[in-house]
Amino acid sequence: MSHAVVSERQRRRAKQLRQTMTPAETLLWRHLKANRVAGIGFRRQVPIRNYVVDFACFSSKLIIELDGESHDFEERQSADQRRDTFFISEGFQVLRFTNEQVMSNLEGVVEAIRKATPSGMPGSPPSLTLPHKGGGNTDTVQGNAVDTSKTRGTQP
């Protein structure tokens, strides 16, 4: 997505949302900031065109949205679907979690985010330990290879 001009109103709204994050957003942010999930950087309360997303990672084209009780209503769900359709058309993957999922199963949410990030991104650590000089890999886990074929595009 090319750089789009964001209105001053959207910037103010994003700043306000950063200052009044929900407890679930604050908890998840602690795990997303400083590249703690899959070695990638996230931004919080990011204005993108006419929307402000909860969390975004532009390098992996990933948006994370947290839904509170207000998202239980059909009207709100329709609006969320329109937002998601827009972001998907711009090349993003959108993951949605409820506030309850974050508060009660943070590890599961973080793991779902980790699995949704593309493997082999620049700057991310390799998924397997490289062999030591001389060809022998003494750091294998019980001699088993790790299957990473099912780690993309999943959501709890």
Sequence and secondary structure as in RCSB ss.txt:
>XXXX:A:sequence
MSHAVVSERQRRRAKQLRQTMTPAETLLWRHLKANRVAGIGFRRQVPIRNYVVDFACFSSKLIIELDGESHDFEE
RQSADQRRDTFFISEGFQVLRFTNEQVMSNLEGVVEAIRKATPSGMPGSPPSLTLPHKGGGNTDTVQGNAVDTSK
TRGTQP
>XXXX:A:secstr
       HHHHHHHHHHHHT  HHHHHHHHHHGGG BTTB  EEEEEETTEEEEEEETTTTEEEEEE GGGGSHH
HHHHHHHHHHHHHHTT EEEEEEHHHHHH HHHHHHHHHHHS TT TTS  SS    TTS  TT STT     TT
 SS   
